[in-house]
């Protein structure tokens, strides 16, 4: 829709392959999400390679998602048994011991009442969230105002 000019901007995960200008608002870690009974649950941190022997639940939109990019970057050999585009479903599947996954912190923090645990990943993967746009001079005044407001709000949130 952004390419076709039907929208002024989008809010999304920022990746280097996006052909748009970007304004990054914040960065969050990607974490391994495991059931509490998983053997790796006892470890303080884990490596991306530690997940290769498990059934893996692929989040997002496949190879273009951050996790797909991690798999390519580190040449991982994950046993992808499920591909799920809904983070809530991914968390529920992990809680039921159907596999492990990698998710942004924001995706699972409201579900810590389920029998899941998150682990920091040694390779420290992350995602950046922000606004993408084509040209600030060609977007509507209300969109410019929203972008400026959001930038100011995020700046205040960063610095308390």
N, C-alpha and C positions, 0 to 999 in steps of 0.2 A: 504494500500500500504506500510505503514511503517512496519507493522508486517511481511509482506511477503518479505521485503527487496528490494522492487522495487524503493523506494525513500530513501534518506539518512535522511531527516528530514521533519517536517511539521510545518507550522505556524498556530496557532489555539488558541482558548480560552482554558486556562488551567483549568482543573478540577481535584479534588483529585482522581477520579476514573480512570484517564488515566494510563495505565501500562507502561509509558515511563519516561525517564529522561526529565527534563524540564529546560528551561532558561526563566524566566519571564522578559519581557521587560517593561511593564507598566500595570497599573491598572486604570480602569475607572468605574465611577458610573453607575449603572442602574437607570433609571428614569422612572417615570410614564409619559406616553404621552397621552394627552387628546385633544379633540377639544377645541377651545377657548370658545365655548359656553357651555361647560360642567359645571355643578354646582361646581365641585371641583376645577375649574380653578382659583377661587378667593383665594384659600388657599395658604399659603406660602409653607407648606410641607404637605404630606399626608402619611397615613399608607398603608401597603399592604392590610390590611383588608378593607380599604375604597373602594377598587375596586371590592369587592365581589358582589355588587348589580348590577354591569354593565355588558353589553355584553363585553366579553373579547376576544381580538384578540391574540392568542397564537403565539409568534414569534419563529423562529428557528425550531429545529428538535424535538419538543415534549418534553417528560419527561426527556430526557438527556440534554436538553438545560438548560442554567442557570435559566431561568424563571420556567421551569418544576421542577428544583431542589428547587427553592424558594417555589413553591406551596407545595411540599412535606415537606420541612423543617418546614414551618409555618402552615401546615395543612389548607391551604386556600381552600375555596370552590368557585372557579371562575366559572362563567357561560361562558365556552369556546364555542363561536359560530363559530369561524373561527380559522384555524390553517394555518399559512402562513410562508413559508420559505424564503421569500424575504422581507427584511426590508423596501425597497422603497414602496412596495405594502402595507405593514402594516401601514406606515406613511400616505399613501394616503387614506386608509380605515378609519383611525382615523380622518383625516381631513374632511371626508364625514359623520361623526357622526355614523359610523357603530359599534363603540366600543372604548374601551380603551386598552392600551397595556403597556408593560414594555420593554424598549429598552436601550442598551448602548448609551451613549452620542454621540459617533461617528456615530451611525446609523441615527440620525435625524438632526444633526446640520446644514446640507446643505439644509434642507427643512423648515427652520423657516419662509420662505415666505408664506407657507401654513397656513391655520387657525388652527394651533396646538400650544400647549403649553406644556412644560415639567415641571415636579415638582420633587423636591428632595423627596426621600422616607425616612421616619423616621428610618426604620430598616437598612438603609445605605447598600443596596446590591451593589455588584460590580462584575466585571469580570477582570481576568488577561489574558493578551495576551502574547504569547511567542512562543518559539520553542520547539518542542518535538523531541526526537531522542532515538535510542536504545543504541548506544555506540559510543562515539566520536572517538575511535581508529579504528572503522571499516568503517568510512565514507570517501568519497573522499576528496582529498586536497582542491578542489575548494569549496566544501560544508563547510569544516572547515574554509576556508578564508571568505566565506559569513557570517557564524555565528559570527566569530570574528569581522568582519566589522560592522555587525548589532548591536552587543553588544556595540561596541565603539560609534557608531552613537547614539544609544538610551541613552547612558550615557551622551553624549554631549548635547542632547536635554533636558534631565532632569535638567541639571545644567546651561543651557543657554549658 
